[in-house]
Amino acid sequence: MVDAHRTFVIVGGGLAGAKAAETLREEGFTGRVILIGDERDHPYERPPLSKGYLTGDDERDSVFVHEPAWYAGADVELHLGQPAVHLDRAAKCVVLGDGTRVHYDRLLLATGAEPRRLDIPGTGLAGVHHLRRLAHADRLRGRLAALGQENGHLVIAGAGWIGLEVAAAARGYGAEVTVVEPSATPLHAVLGPELGGLFADLHREHGVRFHFGARLTGITGQDGIVQAVRTDDGEEHPAHDVLAAIGAAPRTALAEAAGLALAEGRGGGIAVDAALRTSDPDIYAAGDVAAVRYPFAGELPSGEAPRFTGDGLPEGRLRVEHWANALNSGPAAARAMLGDEVRYDRVPYFFSDQYDVGMEFSGYAPPGVYDQVVCRGDVSKREFVAFWLRDNKVLAGMNVNVWDVTEAVQRLITSGVTVDPHGLADPAVPLERLAEGDSRG
């Protein structure tokens, strides 16, 4: 039976919010747990939206975090399809779109992120898509199937993970695909030029066309339907549908209006400490919206020492938009809300599946941070592990069609040991031994 003397409120109906609610109950919290989500669907996981569900391999019900009946069984009160529009910190309540005021003793903001929009003419035409929500995936899945049947053409703005995964799904349906990307290679902001070309080659082998070094400047149509796109170098590409895959922005409006501290630079987000606590001691943040100090990068990318803002929170944070962060930070925030000692210092991790290539990436090493890339294995066969190094210390690692090495890769990152690049490249030298500072075979 619920004891109504304490109320914990979670704003955000995604994976982070749902796992936080689950953890509160598993840890024995007997007060009210209220979960507020602006979508009508029950909380779900987002990776299938560009992977198994989009390709048609998985059914719609497989994306949900819990069965709908779980929430009632766990005494978690749901407010679905109801956005939180105001946060009154003085009164400690959240105001919903219909005017309902929900009191909290402690609050978790897991509001996530939203897709960045194309700021060009023609985005109001039928056939322009974003992919962030289940409703988006429902619509796009149907369109990809239709394009495949009709030999239709999809243009994707952006060669990041979402853009490439949708390109692979579209080719699986038989659709024609062109990807327009301003950088010289796919995934440039994550992998740099050294490994981005590998994914360009992979997609070209499956019939995807790339237009690098260009941005969309307009979408043209007839009778309200997409017909073509134009780029800033004067080219035009036929299109029946367009996907904007140009990144996501944290949903911080509620926090900002309430005066909570936000992170500066590197993706923004709500600034939190190691316990995922915001500048208000009764409010926490988790998932895509939370910006956490990253402890494994050494110096900041700018080369500056960490700075401290007026609220005492250090800058040099990362905001991680991947599944593992939502999976782990929601429960961590829940435990911190309960008063446990929490230090959230997970190594960023994500995975991707494209055609017959599966990969896992751990760490943080955008261009300008690392000074060399070392590979072990056979890159030509797409069976290898790549490492991004700075001063012979591993900042990030990616295993491609090589499995059961993520723990060792992350240990190399967190240990901060200096490694011998030759030993790192040698498959005969165990990664576990390198993490201990031993480069012998």
VOFIDREN-725397 format. One record per residue (C-alpha): x, y, z. Coordinates in Angstrom, 1 decimal. Example, Ala and Ser with C-alpha at 12.3 -4.5 7.8 and 13.67 -1.06 7.14 Angstrom:
<pts>
PT       px       py       pz
PT     12.3     -4.5      7.8
PT     13.7     -1.1      7.1
</pts>
This chain:
<pts>
PT       px       py       pz
PT      0.0      0.0      0.0
PT      1.3      3.5     -1.0
PT      2.1      5.9      1.9
PT      1.1      9.3      0.6
PT      3.4     11.2      3.0
PT      6.1     11.6      0.3
PT      5.7     12.1     -3.4
PT      8.3     11.6     -6.1
PT      7.5     13.0     -9.5
PT      9.2     12.0    -12.8
PT      8.7     14.3    -15.8
PT      9.5     12.3    -18.9
PT      8.0      9.1    -20.2
PT     11.1      7.6    -21.8
PT     13.5      4.9    -20.8
PT     15.2      7.0    -18.1
PT     11.9      7.9    -16.5
PT     10.5      4.4    -16.6
PT     13.6      2.8    -15.1
PT     13.7      5.4    -12.4
PT     10.2      4.6    -11.4
PT     11.0      0.9    -11.4
PT     14.1      1.5     -9.3
PT     12.2      3.5     -6.7
PT      9.9      0.6     -6.1
PT     12.7     -2.0     -6.2
PT     14.6      0.0     -3.5
PT     11.5      0.0     -1.2
PT     10.1      3.5     -1.7
PT      6.6      3.4     -0.4
PT      5.5      6.9     -1.2
PT      3.6      8.1     -4.3
PT      5.4      7.8     -7.6
PT      3.9      9.9    -10.4
PT      5.2      9.7    -14.0
PT      4.3     12.4    -16.4
PT      4.7     12.0    -20.2
PT      3.6     14.1    -23.1
PT      3.1     11.1    -25.4
PT      0.0      8.9    -25.2
PT      2.1      5.8    -25.6
PT      3.5      4.1    -22.5
PT      7.3      4.6    -21.9
PT      9.3      2.9    -24.7
PT     12.9      2.5    -25.8
PT     14.1      4.5    -28.7
PT     16.9      2.4    -30.4
PT     14.3      0.1    -32.1
PT     12.8      3.2    -33.8
PT     15.7      3.3    -36.2
PT     16.6     -0.4    -35.9
PT     14.4     -3.5    -35.5
PT     11.0     -1.8    -35.5
PT     11.8      0.4    -38.4
PT     13.2     -2.5    -40.5
PT     10.1     -4.6    -39.8
PT     12.0     -7.2    -37.9
PT     10.4     -6.4    -34.5
PT      6.8     -5.8    -33.6
PT      5.5     -2.6    -32.1
PT      4.9     -4.0    -28.7
PT      8.5     -5.0    -28.3
PT      9.6     -1.3    -27.8
PT      7.9     -0.8    -24.5
PT      9.9     -0.7    -21.3
PT      7.1     -2.4    -19.3
PT      3.8     -4.1    -20.0
PT      1.0     -1.5    -19.5
PT     -0.3     -3.4    -16.5
PT      3.1     -3.1    -14.7
PT      2.4      0.5    -13.8
PT     -0.8     -0.2    -11.9
PT      0.8     -3.2    -10.3
PT      3.7     -1.2     -9.1
PT      1.5      1.7     -7.9
PT      3.0      4.1    -10.4
PT      0.5      6.8    -11.3
PT      0.6      7.8    -15.0
PT     -0.2     11.1    -16.6
PT      0.2     10.3    -20.3
PT     -0.5     12.6    -23.2
PT     -0.2     15.5    -20.8
PT      2.8     17.9    -21.0
PT      4.4     19.5    -18.0
PT      4.2     23.3    -18.9
PT      5.5     24.9    -15.7
PT      7.7     24.1    -12.7
PT      6.9     26.1     -9.6
PT     10.0     25.5     -7.4
PT      8.7     27.7     -4.5
PT      5.5     25.7     -4.2
PT      7.2     22.4     -5.2
PT      4.7     21.5     -7.9
PT      4.6     20.8    -11.6
PT      1.8     22.3    -13.6
PT      0.3     20.2    -16.5
PT     -1.2     21.4    -19.7
PT     -4.7     21.0    -18.5
PT     -3.9     23.1    -15.4
PT     -3.5     20.2    -13.0
PT     -0.9     21.0    -10.2
PT      1.2     18.0     -9.1
PT      3.0     18.4     -5.8
PT      6.4     16.8     -5.4
PT      8.9     16.3     -2.5
PT     11.6     15.3     -5.0
PT     11.5     15.7     -8.8
PT     13.3     14.0    -11.6
PT     13.5     15.7    -15.0
PT     13.9     13.2    -17.7
PT     12.5     15.3    -20.5
PT     14.9     14.0    -23.2
PT     15.7     15.7    -26.4
PT     13.9     16.8    -29.6
PT     15.0     16.5    -33.2
PT     16.6     19.6    -34.7
PT     14.5     21.1    -37.5
PT     15.6     22.0    -41.0
PT     15.3     25.8    -41.3
PT     14.7     25.9    -45.1
PT     11.7     26.4    -47.4
PT      9.5     23.4    -48.0
PT      9.6     21.7    -44.6
PT      5.8     21.9    -44.4
PT      5.3     19.6    -47.4
PT      3.9     16.1    -46.9
PT      6.8     13.6    -46.9
PT      9.2     15.5    -44.6
PT     10.0     13.4    -41.6
PT     11.9     13.4    -38.2
PT     12.6     10.3    -36.2
PT     12.4     10.7    -32.4
PT      9.1      9.4    -31.3
PT      7.2      6.1    -31.8
PT      4.6      8.0    -33.9
PT      7.4      9.2    -36.2
PT      8.6      5.6    -36.6
PT      5.1      4.4    -37.3
PT      4.8      6.8    -40.1
PT      8.3      6.4    -41.5
PT      8.0      2.6    -41.5
PT      5.0      2.8    -43.7
PT      6.6      5.2    -46.0
PT      9.8      3.2    -46.5
PT      7.7      0.1    -47.4
PT      5.8      2.2    -49.9
PT      9.0      3.7    -51.4
PT     10.4      0.2    -51.8
PT      7.3     -1.0    -53.7
PT      7.2      2.1    -55.9
PT     10.9      2.5    -56.5
PT     10.7      5.8    -54.6
PT     13.5      8.0    -53.4
PT     14.4      9.0    -49.8
PT     16.8     11.9    -49.2
PT     18.4     12.0    -45.8
PT     19.9     15.2    -44.4
PT     22.7     14.1    -42.1
PT     25.1     11.1    -42.0
PT     25.0     10.5    -38.3
PT     23.9      7.3    -36.6
PT     20.2      7.9    -37.2
PT     20.7      8.9    -40.8
PT     22.8      5.9    -41.6
PT     20.5      3.4    -39.7
PT     17.5      4.8    -41.6
PT     19.4      4.6    -44.9
PT     20.1      0.9    -44.1
PT     16.5      0.3    -43.3
PT     15.3      2.1    -46.4
PT     17.6      0.0    -48.6
PT     16.2     -3.1    -46.9
PT     12.8     -2.2    -48.2
PT     14.2     -1.4    -51.7
PT     13.9      2.4    -51.6
PT     16.5      4.6    -53.4
PT     18.5      6.6    -50.9
PT     20.6      9.7    -51.1
PT     22.4     11.1    -48.0
PT     23.4     14.8    -47.9
PT     26.1     15.6    -45.4
PT     28.2     18.8    -44.9
PT     31.3     16.9    -43.6
PT     33.7     14.9    -45.8
PT     32.7     11.6    -44.3
PT     29.8     10.1    -42.3
PT     29.9     10.2    -38.5
PT     32.7     12.8    -38.7
PT     31.9     14.3    -35.2
PT     32.2     10.9    -33.6
PT     34.7      8.9    -35.5
PT     36.7     11.5    -37.3
PT     37.8     11.0    -40.9
PT     39.9      7.9    -40.2
PT     36.9      5.6    -39.7
PT     34.0      7.5    -41.3
PT     35.1      6.3    -44.7
PT     34.5      2.7    -43.7
PT     30.8      3.4    -43.2
PT     30.6      5.4    -46.5
PT     32.0      2.3    -48.3
PT     29.6      0.0    -46.5
PT     26.5      2.0    -47.6
PT     27.8      2.5    -51.1
PT     28.1     -1.3    -51.4
PT     24.4     -1.4    -50.6
PT     23.4      1.2    -53.1
PT     23.3      4.4    -51.0
PT     24.4      7.6    -52.8
PT     26.3     10.3    -50.8
PT     26.5     14.0    -51.4
PT     29.3     15.2    -49.1
PT     30.3     18.8    -48.5
PT     26.7     20.1    -49.0
PT     23.6     21.1    -47.0
PT     20.0     21.2    -48.0
PT     18.8     24.7    -48.9
PT     15.2     23.9    -49.9
PT     12.6     21.2    -50.5
PT     10.4     21.6    -53.6
PT      7.0     20.0    -54.2
PT      3.8     20.0    -56.1
PT      0.3     19.8    -54.7
PT      1.8     19.9    -51.2
PT      3.9     16.7    -51.8
PT      7.8     16.5    -51.9
PT      9.3     16.3    -55.3
PT     13.0     17.2    -54.9
PT     15.6     18.8    -52.7
PT     18.2     21.5    -53.5
PT     21.7     21.9    -51.9
PT     23.9     24.9    -51.4
PT     26.2     23.9    -54.2
PT     23.4     24.2    -56.7
PT     22.5     20.5    -57.2
PT     19.1     19.0    -57.1
PT     18.1     15.5    -56.1
PT     14.8     13.8    -56.7
PT     12.9     12.9    -53.6
PT      9.5     11.5    -52.6
PT     10.3     11.7    -48.9
PT     12.9     13.6    -46.8
PT     14.3     12.7    -43.4
PT     15.9     15.4    -41.3
PT     18.6     13.6    -39.2
PT     20.7     16.6    -38.2
PT     20.9     16.0    -34.4
PT     18.8     16.6    -31.3
PT     18.5     19.4    -28.8
PT     17.9     18.9    -25.1
PT     14.4     19.8    -23.9
PT     15.5     22.3    -21.2
PT     12.6     24.8    -21.5
PT     10.9     23.7    -18.3
PT     14.2     23.8    -16.3
PT     15.4     27.1    -17.8
PT     12.1     28.8    -17.0
PT     12.4     27.6    -13.5
PT     15.8     29.0    -13.1
PT     17.8     25.8    -12.9
PT     21.5     26.0    -14.0
PT     22.2     24.9    -17.6
PT     25.4     23.6    -19.0
PT     27.5     25.8    -21.3
PT     28.6     24.5    -24.7
PT     29.1     20.9    -25.8
PT     25.4     20.2    -26.3
PT     23.9     22.2    -23.4
PT     21.5     20.4    -21.1
PT     20.6     20.7    -17.5
PT     23.8     20.9    -15.3
PT     24.0     18.2    -12.7
PT     26.6     17.0    -10.2
PT     27.9     13.4     -9.9
PT     24.7     12.4     -8.1
PT     22.6     13.8    -11.0
PT     21.3     16.6     -8.7
PT     20.6     20.0    -10.3
PT     21.2     23.4     -8.8
PT     18.0     22.8     -6.8
PT     18.7     20.1     -4.2
PT     15.3     18.5     -4.6
PT     15.4     18.3     -8.4
PT     17.4     15.7    -10.3
PT     17.9     15.2    -14.1
PT     18.7     12.0    -16.1
PT     18.9     10.7    -19.6
PT     19.4     12.8    -22.7
PT     18.7     16.2    -21.0
PT     21.3     15.8    -18.2
PT     24.9     17.2    -18.6
PT     27.3     15.4    -16.4
PT     30.9     16.2    -15.7
PT     32.9     13.7    -17.7
PT     35.8     12.2    -15.6
PT     37.8     10.4    -18.2
PT     38.8     13.0    -20.7
PT     41.8     14.5    -18.9
PT     42.0     18.1    -20.2
PT     38.9     19.5    -21.8
PT     38.7     19.6    -25.6
PT     39.6     23.3    -25.5
PT     42.7     22.5    -23.4
PT     41.4     24.5    -20.5
PT     41.0     23.4    -16.9
PT     37.5     22.8    -15.7
PT     35.6     26.0    -14.9
PT     33.1     26.5    -12.0
PT     29.9     28.4    -12.4
PT     28.2     30.5     -9.7
PT     26.3     27.5     -8.4
PT     29.5     25.6     -7.7
PT     29.0     23.0    -10.5
PT     32.0     22.3    -12.8
PT     31.8     22.7    -16.5
PT     33.4     20.3    -18.9
PT     30.3     18.2    -19.0
PT     28.9     15.8    -21.6
PT     25.3     15.3    -22.5
PT     24.9     11.7    -23.8
PT     21.9     10.9    -26.0
PT     22.3      7.1    -26.1
PT     20.3      4.2    -24.8
PT     22.8      3.1    -22.2
PT     22.9      6.5    -20.6
PT     19.1      6.5    -20.2
PT     19.1      2.9    -18.9
PT     21.7      3.6    -16.2
PT     21.2      7.2    -15.3
PT     17.5      6.9    -14.5
PT     18.1      4.2    -11.8
PT     21.1      6.2    -10.5
PT     19.0      9.3    -10.1
PT     16.3      7.3     -8.3
PT     18.8      6.0     -5.8
PT     20.1      9.5     -5.2
PT     16.6     10.8     -4.7
PT     16.2      8.2     -2.0
PT     19.4      9.5     -0.2
PT     21.9      6.9     -1.4
PT     25.5      7.9     -2.1
PT     25.6      8.0     -5.9
PT     28.5      8.9     -8.3
PT     27.4      8.6    -11.9
PT     30.5      8.1    -13.9
PT     29.6      5.7    -16.6
PT     31.6      5.6    -19.8
PT     29.4      6.7    -22.7
PT     28.4      3.7    -24.7
PT     26.2      3.1    -27.8
PT     25.7      0.5    -30.5
PT     24.6      0.4    -34.1
PT     23.5     -2.3    -36.6
PT     23.8     -1.6    -40.3
PT     23.4     -4.4    -42.8
PT     25.8     -7.1    -41.7
PT     27.9     -4.8    -39.6
PT     27.4     -4.5    -35.8
PT     29.4     -2.1    -33.7
PT     29.8     -0.9    -30.2
PT     31.5      2.4    -29.2
PT     32.7      3.4    -25.8
PT     34.2      6.7    -24.6
PT     34.5     10.3    -26.0
PT     37.0     11.4    -28.6
PT     35.7     13.9    -31.2
PT     38.1     15.3    -33.8
PT     40.6     17.7    -32.2
PT     40.8     15.7    -28.9
PT     42.7     12.6    -30.1
PT     46.2     12.5    -31.8
PT     46.1      9.1    -33.3
PT     43.8      6.1    -34.2
PT     45.1      2.6    -33.7
PT     43.3     -0.5    -35.1
PT     43.7     -4.2    -34.2
PT     42.2     -6.8    -36.4
PT     41.2     -6.8    -40.1
PT     39.7     -3.4    -41.1
PT     39.2     -4.6    -44.7
PT     37.0     -7.4    -43.5
PT     35.2     -5.1    -41.0
PT     36.3     -7.3    -38.1
PT     38.4     -5.1    -35.8
PT     38.7     -2.9    -32.8
PT     39.7      0.8    -33.2
PT     41.1      3.0    -30.4
PT     41.3      6.8    -30.3
PT     44.4      7.9    -28.3
PT     45.8     11.1    -26.9
PT     49.3     11.1    -25.4
PT     49.1      7.2    -25.7
PT     46.1      7.1    -23.4
PT     42.9      5.5    -24.7
PT     40.0      8.0    -24.9
PT     37.5      5.8    -26.9
PT     37.2      2.4    -28.6
PT     34.9      0.9    -31.2
PT     34.6     -2.8    -31.8
PT     33.2     -3.7    -35.3
PT     31.9     -7.3    -35.6
PT     34.1     -8.3    -32.7
PT     32.3     -9.1    -29.5
PT     32.8     -9.4    -25.8
PT     35.5     -6.8    -25.6
PT     33.5     -3.8    -24.3
PT     34.4     -4.3    -20.7
PT     38.1     -4.4    -21.5
PT     37.8     -1.3    -23.8
PT     36.1      0.6    -21.1
PT     38.7     -0.5    -18.6
PT     41.4      0.9    -20.8
PT     39.6      4.2    -20.8
PT     38.9      4.5    -17.1
PT     42.3      3.3    -16.0
PT     44.1      6.1    -17.7
PT     47.1      4.0    -18.3
PT     49.7      4.8    -20.9
PT     49.7      2.1    -23.6
PT     52.1      1.0    -26.3
PT     50.3      1.6    -29.6
PT     52.1     -1.4    -31.1
PT     50.8     -3.6    -28.3
PT     47.4     -2.1    -28.7
PT     47.4     -3.0    -32.4
PT     48.6     -6.6    -31.7
PT     45.7     -9.1    -31.3
PT     48.1    -11.4    -29.4
PT     48.3     -8.8    -26.5
PT     45.2     -9.2    -24.3
PT     43.4     -5.9    -23.8
PT     43.0     -6.8    -20.1
PT     46.8     -6.9    -19.7
PT     47.1     -3.5    -21.5
PT     44.6     -2.0    -19.0
PT     47.0     -3.1    -16.3
PT     49.9     -1.3    -17.9
PT     51.5     -4.5    -19.4
PT     52.1     -4.6    -23.1
PT     53.7     -8.0    -23.3
PT     52.1    -10.7    -25.6
</pts>
